[in-house]
Amino acid sequence: MENKNVLVIGCGIAGPAAAIFLRRAGYKPRIFEAMAEHDEYAGLFLNVARNGMSILRELGVDEAVRKEGIEMRAMSFISGRGKMLGTVGGPPGEPQGYTVKRGFLHQVLREAAIREGIPVEFGKKLAGLNMTERGVTAVFEDGTSAEGVILVGCDGIHSRTRSLILPDAPEPDYTGLISFGGFARGIAVPHEPGTQHMVFWKKAFFGYLVKADGEIFWFGNLDYPGRPTRRELMALPQAKWRQIISDLYRGDIDPVPDIIRSTEGEIGVYPIYDLVSVPVWHNGRTVLIGDAVHATSPNAGQGHRWRWKTPWCSPNACGTSKTRKRRSGSLSCCGGNGSRKS
């Protein structure tokens, strides 16, 4: 009997999408996630542009995102002193996309995979790989292993899969910026349907948008030295981050300071890394997709699209055993606000 088992490493965005398309192509995927459980707060939120929504439609989850997300129709640009700098886009016609919490997007994709009969296992941190001409065995840190005809690495910008199969591949490049943000309620900020507000203050940029129910999504960025990991950044107490961010926007126009003060839960803080050019995308029977091979810094709502576009294409490439090269940058694009595994 022909071996149809496929191992998918990572259950974020690219992993469930790849598994669903592989299942529909006749394979038997299994998803392995390093985290012990699903993190509903993972990565704050992101923008899903129209082309990303078309892939979600094929996956059968676009209506859930439309219902839960915030329409993207226009962006307004304001100086820190309140001067309107300009507006891009407008309300008529189909939205440019939707802004949605990353944890929610992970959830609906994972649930869609489970509905297709795809097993999802948490607490499976990849430790090693054994590849032959006929298949691949994944060994996990808990001592268990799994075998498949191919393995798909969807484990983020700091991919363990990439380091195992391509030890000489370029390392992610730190952009020199950290991104931070959260969710606020309880303040009177006007709801302007479909509009994201971008405020350019003297020290830092600040963006926010308001959901119909009054919840505020906000984010900003800051120059930060070194090569920090998310773990290192989050080791700093929340009270300290709130102080740093409040001081950063002190004296800024309303409602920026009030949004920060009214933030519920933790303020998420993430280092921004790029992985723009990795010329080799697979080795033997293991292939990389999503942020594991072409992560870009947050911009334009396109990073998720390439996390889905490569899974959409990947079933046709299954079973190849020769190392395939791709033109660097051929699928590199920009992603929405969020996080990458670090």
MOKA-V403737 format. One line per field, one symbol per residue. ss: DSSP state (H for helix, E for strand, C for the rest). phi: phi as a letter, one per 40 degrees, with the letter a starting at -180 (. if undefined). burial: I if it has 9 or more other ideal C-beta (glycine too) atoms within 8 Angstrom, else O. A space follows every 50 residues. Layout:
ss=???
phi=???
burial=???
This chain:
ss=CCCCEEEEECCCCHHHHHHHHHHHCCCEEEEECCCCCCCCCCCCEEEEEH HHHHHHHHHCCHHHHHHHCEEECEEEEEECCCCEEEEEECCCCCCCEEEE EHHHHHHHHHHHHHHCCCEEECCCCEEEEEECCCCEEEEECCCCEEEECE EEECCCCCCHHHHHHCCCCCCCEEEEEEEEEEEECCCCCCCCCCEEEEEE CCCCEEEEEECCCCCEEEEEEEECCCCCCHHHHHCCCHHHHHHHHHHHCC CCCCCHHHHHHCEEEEEEEEEEEECCCCCECEECCEEECCHHHHCCCECC CCHHHHHHHHHHHHHHHCCCCCCCECCCCCCCCCECCCCCCC
phi=.ccbcbcbchbcbcdcccccccccchcbcbbbbcccacbcbdggaacbcd cccccccccgbccccccccbdbbabbbbccbgcccibbgaccgcdcibca ccdccdccccccccccgccbbcgbccbabbbbcbiabcbbccgcaabaca bbcbbgccdcdccccbcccdcdbccgbbbaiabbagbcbdcbdgbbbbbb cccacabaabcccgcbcaaaaacacgbcbcdcccccdddccccdccccbc gcccbddcccccccgcccbbcbbbacbbcbbaagbbbbagccbacbccag gbccccccccccccdcccgcbccbbbccgcbcabbccibbca
burial=OOOOIIIIIIIIIIIIIIIIIIIOOOIOIIIIIIIOOIOOOIIIIIIIII IIIOIIOOIOIIOOIIOOIIOIIIIIIIOIOOOOOOIOOOOOOOIIIIII IIIIIIIIIIOIIIOIOIOIIIIIIIOOIOIOOOIIIIIIOOOOOIIIII IIIIIIIIIIIIIIIIOOIOOIIIOOIIIIIIIIIOIOIOOOOIIIIIII IOOIIIIIIIIOOIIIIIIIIIOIOOOIOIOOIOOOOOOOIIOOIIOIIO OIIOIIIIIIOIIOOOIIIIIIIIIIOIOIIIOIIIIIIIIIIIIIIIOI IIIIIIIIIIIIOIIOIIOOOOOIOIOIOOIIIIIIIIIIII
